Amino acid sequence: MRIRQLPLYRIAVLAVTLVAFSILTGWLVAKGNYGYLSVSVIAIIFTAWHLMDIYRNFIKKLSFVFNAVRNNDFTFRFIDNPRHTENSVINYSLNRIKDVLEETKAKIEDKERYYEAIIECANIGIIIIMENGTVVKTNTKALQMLGIPILSHIDRLSTISRTLVETLRTISSREQKIVCYQSEVGKINLMLNCSNLEHEGKKLRIVSIENISHQLDTQEGLAWEKFTRVLTHEIMNSLAPVTSISNTLLNSDNGDEKTLRQGLETIHSTSDRLLQFVNSFRTVTRIPPPTKHPFELIDLFNEAASVIDFGNINFNICVSPHDTMLYADRTQLSQVIVNLLKNAVEACKQKGRENNVELCSHIADDERIYIEVSNTGGMIPAEVVENIFTPFFTTKNDGTGIGLAVAKQIVRLHGGTLDLACNSNEKVTFLIILD
């Protein structure tokens, strides 16, 4: 593009000339001397047109600069040597503008490379998503976790897991969700965290993805280790007296019928207790798959509460909305609710004072059903909380230690979770979440 070169002093001369002829025209009109008025007007028009031409060329030059910058073209440069052009000052200024913009662009690109390097070095997957589901940026870790070479839109993940797509679409800022799905390499458990931001007028969501399958496997291994310790302890406690008494009877020279009978009774009672323990073990490990049917949650609550003796304990049921429907195995979930209510009542009765037990439910924004069983019987000790869902762990003299373990397993078979959500002196709450 050829741009006309014009000196700055010529602009000043034209401006002064325009002002001078304007004053002259005014003076001629005031004096009534119209003979030279036409010459003065023509001079004004010529000077103004010339200045406008200079202005147009200058604007054209500026437009050229900014259009080139907008198109990331920084290869141009105007001649700013006074010996080769009359417009060296303007050209020098435009070159400086170009240099500053080029330097700023280089700094921005350097920062982008810096942040991209940080994202790539992160030990978690990161996906940046627009409101319409378009993926702006992903790091290599995320692609490796998902087992895909490239990701341009979250809908492409529908072949992996529809639940994952829906979670990425609906997860909100500062929310944490866990997504489980089956892949070619086995069961995958992903934990998602989300943060919102606005960049260049676009609303974006930064979702971090962490594969927690290993952590869950580790926790499961620890749970089995605890379970094995309890199992071994119970069996050894049962077999030790049997072995001891039988050995005594075999080596005893006293054939007293009474002593023999007492020994056999002890062996029988110990064996019977061991048999009950084995039956309890079968209860934990052989829970049948749920047979699901639709029913109203309020009916389930009333049915479970009807078999509990609350005594002087204040009991309250609240279901929101009142006509909440649940598609599940009613018998199994009734067993879970009854067990939690019994534990809540026993916790309150141990305090020996007036206490409250609540059985409530509500539907969250994610359309999952939250069921809470709460009591004011006091905080559960930390050493008990650690093993509260471990099979056969109990603090009761006549307890089997399978109630909460079975309840958790039943809820898991329904695709939900059962956890201790609140544990304080003021309130203890067990929370069931069902999809």
N, C-alpha and C positions, 0 to 999 in steps of 0.2 A: 504494500500500500504506500503510495507517494503522498507525503504530507507537506504542505507548503510551510516554508520557514519565514518567520517575520521577527524583526528586532523589537525589543521592549521599548526603546526610545521612540520608535515610530508611533506606538500606541499612545505615549505621552504627548507627542506632537499633535496627533489627531484629536486627542481629548481637549487639549488647550485650544486648538483651532475651532473645534465645535463650540466651545464655551465663548470664544471671542466673537464668532459670527452670530451666535445667539444674542449676545449683548448688542452687537451692531444692528441686528434686525430690530430689536426692541427700540433702539435709539432712533432708527430711521422711521419707524412707525410713529413714534412720539413726535418727531419733528415734521411728520407729514411729507417726508422726502421719499416718494415712491419710485423714483427713477432707478435708484440702485437696489431697491428692495428685492427685485427678482434675482439679481446676481447673488445677493446675500442668502436668499432661500435655497438657490441651487447649490451654493457652497455648503450650506448646512446639510442638505440631503446627501450630497456626495460624501461629506465627512462621516455622517452617521452610517451610510451604507458601507463605507470602508471599515469603520469600527465593527459593524455587525459581521462583516466578512472575516475580520480577525477573530471575533468571538466564535463564529461557527467553526473556523479551522482549529481553534484551541479546544473547543468542545469535542470536535471530531478526534483530535489527538488523545484527549483524555478517555474517550469512549474506546478508542483502539487499545489503550493501556489496560483498562479494566476488563474488556472483553477477552484480551489475551490472558490476563491473570485468572479470570473465571474458567477459562479452558485449560488452565495449568500450562500455559505456554509462556516461559520466561526467557525465550531465546532472543527476543528483540532487544535492540538497544539503539537509542537516538544519538546522532552525532552531537557531541557537546564541546567540541574544540572550537574556540572563537575564530581560529584562522580558517575554518572550513564551513562555518555557518554563522548567519546573523542572529540565530535564535538559540545561542548556546546556553543562556541562563535557564530558559524554559525547558530545554532538552535535559540539562543537568538535573533540574528539579524532578522531572518525570523519571529519569533514570534512578534517582535516589528513592522515589516512591516504589519503583519496581524492585530495587534491591531490598528495601525494608519488607515489602510483601513476600519476596522470595525467602528472605531470612526467617520471617514469621512462619511461613509454610514449612520450611525445613525443621524448625523447632517443634511444630505440631506433629510432623511426621516422626520425628525422633521420640516424642512423648508417646505416640501411638505404638511405635515399636517397643518402647520400654514397657508399656502396660500389657501389650501382647505377650512379651517375654515373661512377665509376671504371671499372666493367666496360664501360659503354657507350662510354667514351672510348678503351678499349684498341684497339690496331690489329690485334688478333687475335681470332678467334672464341672464345667461351667457352660451354661447355655444362656444367651441373651436373646429374648423373644419380644417381638412387637405384639400389639394388641390383636392383630389379625392372625397371629400364629406364625408369621414369618420369622425365621431364625436369622438374626443379625450376625451372631458370632458364636462359635463353639471352640473349645480347646480340644487337643488330641485326647486327653484323659476321658472326656465325655464320650467321644466317638468310640474309644476302646471299650468303655463300659457298656455302651449300647450295641457294640458289634457292627457298626456301619462305617463306611468310608467318608460319607459327607451327609450333612443334614441342612436342608434349605427351608423346610417347613415341618412343624410338629406332627402334621397328619401323616407324614412318611413313617412315623413310629407305630402306626396302627397295625402293621404286620407283626410287630413285636408284642405290643400290649395296648389294647384299647383303654385300659385303666390308666396306663402311663400317659397317654395322650390327653385324657380327660383331666388328669391331675395337673399336667403342665398348663392346660387351658384355664383351669379354675383356681389354682393356688394363688393366694393373696400375699401381700407383703407381711414379712415377719412370721409367716405360717410355716409349720413343719409337717410334712406328710411322709408316710412310708408306703411304697408301692412294691407289691410282690407279684412276680409272674414266672412262668416256666419257660426256659429257653433250651437251646440245644445242649448247653453245658450243664443244665440242672436248674434248680430254683434260684432266682435272683431276688435279692431284697435291696431296694434302693431307698435312701433317705433324701428327701428333697427339702431345701430351704429357699425362700424367695425374698427378694428385695426389689422395690420399685424405684425408678428414676425417670427423669425427663431429659432428653438429649436432642438438641436441634429440633425442638418442637414435637418430638415423638415420645410417646409414653412407652417405656421399655420395662421388662421384668428380667432381673438377673436371677437365674435359678442355679443353685449349686447342687450337685448330685454326688452322693457318696454311697459306695457299695458296702453295706453293713452285713453281708452274708457271713463273712468270716467272724465278725463280732458275735453274731447270733449263734453261729456254730460253737464258738468258744463258750458262750453263756450256756448253751445246751449241754456242752460237755461238762461244765461245772455243775449243772443241775443233776446230770446223771451221776457225777462223782458223789454229790451229797446224797442222792437217792441210794447209791450203792452202799455208802457208809451206814445209812439208817437201816437198810435191808440186812446188811451183815450183822449190825448190832442186835437187831431184833431176833434174827435166827440164832445167833450165838447165845443170847440170853435165854432162849427157849431150849436149846440143845444142851447147854452146860449142866443144868440140874438133871436132865434125863440121863446123860452120860454118867454123872456122879452117882445118882441113886442106883442105876442099873449095875454099875461097877461094884457098889457097896453090897447089893443083894447077891451078886454072883460070888463075891469073895467072903461073904458072911457065913460063919459056921452055925449061926443061930437060925434055926428054921422056924422061928416063931411066926405063926400065921398072922398075928396082928401087925408085926413089923413088915411082913411081906405085903399085906394089904395096903398099909399106909404108903409104902413105896410105889406100888402099882397105881394107887389113886393119884399120887403126885405126878407120876409119868403120864397118866391119862389126862389130867387137867392141863399139864404143860403142852401135851400134844394137841389137845383141843384148842388151846390158845394159839398155837402155831398154825393150826388149820384155819382158824378165823383170820389170822394174819394173811395167809395165802389167798383166802377168798377175797380179802380186801385188796390184795395185789391184783387179782384178776379183775376186780371192779375198776381199778385205775387204768389197766392196760387194755380192757376189752369193752370200751364204750361203743355201742353200736352207732352207725351213721344216723344223723337226725332224719326223722320223717316229718317233712314240713307241711304245714297247713296254715291258712290265714285265720287269725283270731284277733279280738280286741285286747289290747294290753291291760286295760282296767280290769277285765275279767280274770286275767292271769294273776294280777296283784291281789285281788280280793280272794281268789282261791288259795294262794300261798299264805296270806295273812290269816285265813280261817283255821289253819292247823297250828298256829303259834299261840302260846299262852303268854300274853304280854304283862299280865298282872297289873301292877300300879304304874307301868311305864306308859308315857304318852306316845301314841302311835298315830302317824299321819301318812296318808296316801295322796299324791298329787300327780296327775297325768296331763301333759300339755302337748297337743290338744287332747281333749277328753276322749275323742273317738279314734285315737291312734291305733292303727292296724299293724300287726306284726306277722310276718311269714316265717314260721319257725316250727321246731318240735316243741309243742306246748308242755308235754310231760317232762322233757329234759330241762327246759328253762324253768319250769316250776320247781324242780329239784334244786336248781342253782339259787333261785330267789329264797326258797325255804331255808337253805343252808346259811345264806348270808344273813337272813333275819334272825335265825337262831343264834348265830354268833354275836349279832348286835345286841340281842336281848340278854345273853349271858354276860356280855361285857358290862352292860348297865347294871345288872343285878349284883355283880361283884362289888360295885361301888356302894351299894346299900343306901342309895338316896334316889330322889326323883330324877328321872332321866327321860330323854326323848329318842325315839327311833323314827326315821323317815324313809319312805319308799317313793321315789319320785322319778319322773321321766320327762324328756322333752326332745323335740326334733331340732337338730342343729342346722346351720346354713348349708352344710354339705349333705343334708337330707339323711344323715345317719341318726339312729335312735340312741340317746344317752340315758342309761338307767343308773340311778344312784341309790345306794343303801347306806344310810348315815346313822350314827349314834353319838351320844354325848357321854359315853362310858369311860373316856380317858384315852390317852395316847398309848399305842402299842409299843413296847420296848424295842429298841433298835435291833437287838440280837434275835428277837422273834420275827421282826419284819424281814430280815435277811433270808429266813427260811420259811416264810409264811405259806408259800405255794409248793414247798418241797413235799412230795408224798411221804406219809407216815411220820412227819414231824408234828408233834403236838405238845402243848403245855398243860393239857387236861389229864387228870388221873385216869379217866375212863374214855378218853378220846382215841380214835383210830388214826387221826392225822391224814385222812384222805378226802375230807369234805371240800376244802378249798382247791386241792389238786384236781379232783374230779370236776368241780365247778369250772375251773379255768380250762380244762380240756373240753368240756361241753361247749363253752362259749367259743373256743378256738375252732371246733368242728362246725360251728355256725358262721365262721368267717369273721368273728369279732374278737374283742380283747376284754380281759378282766384284770384290773390292776387296783392297787391301793392308791387312790387319788389324793387323799388328804389324811394326815396323821398328826393330830395335835391334841392337847388336853381339852380343847373346846369341842372338837369334832373329829370323828373318824369316818371316812367315806370310801366305800368300794364302788368303782365305776365300771359299768359294762357298756361297751360301744358295739352296736350292731349295724351292719350295712343294710 
